[in-house]
Amino acid sequence: MRVLLLGLIGSLGIPVGLQAQTNPGTPPPSSFTLQECISYALENQAEIQQAQIDEEIGERQIRAQLSGWLPQISAQYALTHNIRRPQSVFGDNVVTLGQNYNSNLLFQANQNLYSNDLVLASRAARFTRLQLDQNTKETKINTVVEVSKAFYNVLLTQEQLQILEANIARQEKQYQDARAQYEQGLVDKTDYQRASITLASIRADRKRAQENIKARTAFLKELMGLPIEADLQLTHSYEKMQQNIRLDTTQVVSFVNRVEFQQLRTQQQLQNLNTRFYRWGWLPTASAFINYNPVYFNNNLSDLYSQSYPTSATGLQVSMPIFQGTRRIQNLRISQLQEQRLTIAEQTCSAELIRNTKPP
């Protein structure tokens, strides 16, 4: 048990970037080492696959947000039938204005010159990608830890079962000897009855160990993403466990490299950008535009598009919020309080990691 526990500690130093030994579509092997269990889990576990898909989704969202810097081109078509045309008085005459049918086709291109939203998206893109990568890394680290624990739990139970088998063999001999002595009149029946009770207890422990092996093996299959009906045999080498222990003890522990700490730092950076976004929310939004709008009108629908009267314009649009009912100030204060909360969380995480990395 001591060797197995030390081997568990040593296995945490195994690189998490190992590739699976099996190809998609081929049946998985029935015999796995710890390294192969971790490689298979990193390739097939649903949570890791979901984290990788989340990275792709996040990348698409970043591109969608940054697409606002590109020209935005649109087209708009309209057709109107004036059932009653407007009338106006010129002197003593009443004049009917307009035509029975009107139509236009508007082409317009807009180019954002400055937008606080787009500036935030541009600055936050790097940290968003980093956050998604850290989430995937955390999922892989948790997978390595959980698979390693489950692997050694199965091995530990198998070792316990072997010990129980040896105890049963020894206890059966003691029971037979005590019964033979009782039948020969050398001892009373208390001795062999006590041996019988002890033997039954050990057999019950063996049964529990056998059921535990099934349950823990099924749990390991679930963590690995292995089909439940697949056969799983574990192989191990105590010599390699000892080597991993010696390699692991030479590493310098630094809590700054822990993914939990890095995630908090990334959240702080994103929150700081959010605070700056609300602080500069009063800045105007500027964009340039150009359009081309051919207009058609005629009293007869069949002749509507026989003649066009195009118009075109280009210009600059600037909009600036003047008063928003203190919404910007309240959002700014909320973001600042969230920054303070993340600072406290970082200090708590640092203290906990330092406490956990101190030698006993």
Beta strands, then each sheet from edge to edge (+ up, - down):
strand 1: 31-32
strand 2: 72-81
strand 3: 87-90
strand 4: 93-96
strand 5: 101-114
strand 6: 233-234
strand 7: 285-298
strand 8: 309-319
sheet 1: 1+ 6+
sheet 2: 2+ 5- 7+ 8-
sheet 3: 3+ 4-
end
